[in-house]
Amino acid sequence: MNACDKTLERRQWLCRDLVRSDCNLCGSAHFVRLAEENALPIVRCQDCGLVYVNPRPSDRELLMFYEQYLRPQVSDLWKIATDKLFRTDAKRIEGYCRRGRILDIGCGYGFFLHLMKTRGWEVHGSDLSRVGVRHAREKLGLTHVKWGQFQDQRFRDDHFDAITLWYVLHHVSDPKKVLEKARGALKKQGIIAIRVPNMGLFEVLWYLKKFDCGALRTLLRTLRKQTADPRVPYNVLDPPVHLYAFSPKVLQQLLERAGFSVIGTYNDGMVSRGNILNRVVDGTITRAAEWIKHMTKARVDLSISFSMYARKV
């Protein structure tokens, strides 16, 4: 497998069909422009602080993008990259609710669902990638995995004990609608678990771009190996792959408006990827972020990514 084949995602895409939108969290039309990435503006809502792409790719454009996003030949690399985190996720979820029925939105190749199935759960999934859905069904034997946008699919009300979105919510066109639909599909007191990159840390990349030079670009490409497009090392959202960016404070607001009560937030670091340098740097940042969060009584959170758990109310 050559270097190109080892790329976990196909991110390069020229968006032609764009739509403008107001803030997905509070509905405000007032925003300030922060940056431009891949010819798409990134803005911050002046009322609630949500960061998002505006205009963003249409749902039709996103369907075409995700048709080529995942590839069969890198499925094993994805399994290695996510295995440790998924095992942690499984234990956490079972600490909040008994084994039952679980739905993984944006399930990709199906590795998390396969793990939960071995632990006694009834598993269901949804994903926009036909490659991922095919792998989950044919390679892992997960029969209850659907292709398409979750918000357009039909699920029974009050049906699931737990719903997960691992590195998914910042990809979707309408996060609020996804959360509201997920709430309807959850049983009373069911839990939702969400993991996203932390905007509070990655916004530093826009600052570093002011000091752009060959050495800095080389360093960032090394540190962000397999988690960012090497052609654009300063990109934060890198649209169309990411359409929103969340801090813990903003994500909590979004969950509460969708009818959830937050019950836990965790600093998860990053998926296992790259070489030993990547893992050492990720571990160092994760430990430092934990210390800073403790010292500031959670006022400052510089985790690479975080998971937020909430209960339906």
N, C-alpha and C positions, 0 to 999 in steps of 0.2 A: 504494500500500500504506500503510494507516494505521499509527499507532504500535503498536496491539495486534497487527496482522498481522506486525510485525517481531520479535516475541518468538520467540527460537530454540526454546524448549521450553514445553510446557504443564505447569507444576509443581503447580498447585493441585489437590488431591485429598483427599477425606475418606475415610480408611481405616476400614473397618468390621470386617474380618476380620483379627485379629492373632494372632500366635503368640509364645510366650516361648522363649528359647533360651539355652544356656550359651555361653561364649566360643568363637568359631569357631576361634581359634588354639590355645588350650591346653586347652579343655574345662572351665575353672573356672566355678563358679557364684557366685563372689565378685566383686562389682563395687560401684563407687561411682557415684552419680548425679551427672552433670555439668550437665545442662541439660534443658529441655523445648522442643521445636520442633514446631509444628503438632500439638500435643496428644500428641506421642510422646516418651517419655523417652529420653535419650541417656546412656549409661553408659560407664565405663572399667573394664576387667578389672583387679582388684587384683593379679593374679599376673603377667600378661605385658604389660599396658598397651594392649591393643587397645580402640579406641573404637567403639561400635556402638549401634544402635537396639534397645531391648529393653523391651517386646515390639515386634516388627517386623511389617510387613504379610505376610500369607501369600503363597505363590506364586500362588494364584488371584487375589488382590488385585493383585499386581504385573503379571500378564498383562493385567488390565483397565486398569491405569494406563498401561502402555506402548502400548496400543492407540490412545491419544489423545496420546501424548507428542510425536511428531513430526508435522509437517504438510507437505504437498507444496509449498505456496507459499513456504516459507523454505529450500528445498534450496539455492538459489544463495547465500544468506547463509551457510549452513553451509560451502559449498565455499570461499568467500572466507576465512572464519574459520580454517579448518584447513589450507589449502593449504601455507603456509610450514612448519608443523610436520611435515606429512606428507612433504615433500621432504627434510627433515632426517632423519626416521625411515628413509626408504628408503636413504639413504646409510649410516646407522649399521648397519642390518641387513646390508647387503651388505659391510660391513667385518668382520662376524662370521661370515658363512657365504655360500657361493656361491649363485647364483640357483637356485631349485628350486620347491618347492611350499609355499605360505603360506596360513594360515588366520587371518582377522581375526574375533575374537569381539566381538560388539557393533559390527558394521560400519556401522550406520546406513544412510546413503544410498549407501554403497559407494565413496566418493571415494578412500580410501586403496587399496582393492583395484584400482580402475581405474588408478591411478598405477603400482602394482606390475606390472600386466598389461602396460603400455606398456614396462616395463623388462625384460620377458622372463620373468616369474614365472607359474607356474600358480596361479590365485587361487581361494580358497574363503572363504565368509563365513557368519556366523550372526547373527541379530538378533531381538529381541522385537517390533520395530515392523513391522507389515505395510506401512505407508507407506514405510519405509526399504527393506525387502526388495523391494517393487514397483519403486521407483526404481532400485535396483541392477540388477534383472533387465531391466526394460523400457527404461529410459533409458540405462543404461551397458552393457547386453549381458552382464552377469555371470551366467552360467547356474548357477554352483555356489554360490548363496547360499540358505541355509535359514532359514525362520521358526521361532521357538520358543526355549526355554531351551537353551543349549548343553549343560548337564549332562544333559538328557533326550534328546539327539540321538545318533545312531550315527555314529562315525567309525572308520576302520580304525586299528589299532595301528601304531605306528612308521611313520607315513604322511607327516608334514609336516616340512619343514626348519626352519620358523619359525612361531610362533604369536604374535599380537599382541592386546593388550587396551588400547586407547587410551581413557582416562577411562571404564572399564567396571567394574573389579573392585569398586569401592566401591558400585556399583549392585546387585550380585547378592545373592541371599539366602544363598548358601553359598560364599564365596570359596575355602575350602579344597577343597571338592569340585570346583569349577571347575578349580583348579590341578592337582589329582590327575588329573582326566580329560584335561586338556591334556597332562600329562606322558606319559600312555599313548599319545596320538595323535602325539607327537613321535618323530622318528627318534633313534637314538643320537647323542648330542652335539648334538641340535637345540636351538635357542634359543627363549626366550620373552621378550617385551618388554612391559612394563606401564607405563602412565602414570596417575598419580592426583594429586589435589590434596594438598598437604602440610599435614597436621594441625598441625604445629609452628607454622606461620604463621597459619592461619585460627582457631586457638583464641583469638587476640588479640581476635577479635570479641566473644566472651563477656565479656571484660574491659571492652571499650569500652561495652558495654550498660549498665554501671553509671553511665555519664555521659550517658545518653540525653537528647537534646534535638532540636529540629527541625533545627537547623543540622547536627548530626552525622549525622542520618538522611539529609538531603539530600546531604551529601558522600559518604556510603557508597553511596547509590543511583547517584551519578555514577561513582564509582570502580569499582563492580561491575556496570556496565551490561552487559546481555546475558549475564552469568554468574551472576546471582542474582535471586531473586524480589524486585522492588522494594518489595513490601509488608512484607517481613521482612528488612531490611538487615543485621541482626545474626546471622541464621541461619548456621550452619556446615555442618551436614549437610542441612538443609531436607528431611527425609523427607516422602514416600516416595521422592523422587528419589535420595537417597543414604542408604545403610544402614550404611556403615562409613567410618571415617576412618583413614588410615595415615600414620605417620611412616616415614622410610627404615629405621630400626632395626626397627620392627614388621613392615614388609613383607618385609624380608630374613629375619626369623624364619619368617614364613609360607611363603616360597618354599623355605627349607631344609627345613622339615618336610614339604613336598610333594615333595621329591626333586630340588631344583635347587641349583645353586651360582651365586651372584651373580658376574657378571663385569664389571659397569659400572653406575654411577648418574650421571644427568645432570640438571642444573637446566634445565628447559625453559620457564620463564616461563608465559605464558598464551596461549591461542588469540588470533588477531588479531580484535578486536571493538571496538565502541564508536567513540568519536571520537579525535582526536589526544591529548587529555588522558589517556584510558584507556591508550593505547599508550605514552605517555611515562612514566606512573606504573608500568606493568607492567615496562618496560625498566629503570627506576631500581631497583625492588625486586629484579629479577633480578640486576643487576650488584652491588648491595649484598649480596645473599645469597651470591653467589660469593665476594666478598671476606671476608665473615664466616666462611664455611665454610673458606676457605683459612687464615685467621688462627687459627681454633680447631682446625685439623687434623681437620675434619669432625665435631667434637663438637656444633656448632650448625649446623643447616640450616634457614634461613628462606625457602627457595625457595617460589614460588607453587605450582608443581607440579613433580614430578620423574618421570623415567623410570628404571626399573630393568630391566636385562637379566640373564638368568640362563641357564645351560646345564643340560640334563638330565644327571643323574648316575645 
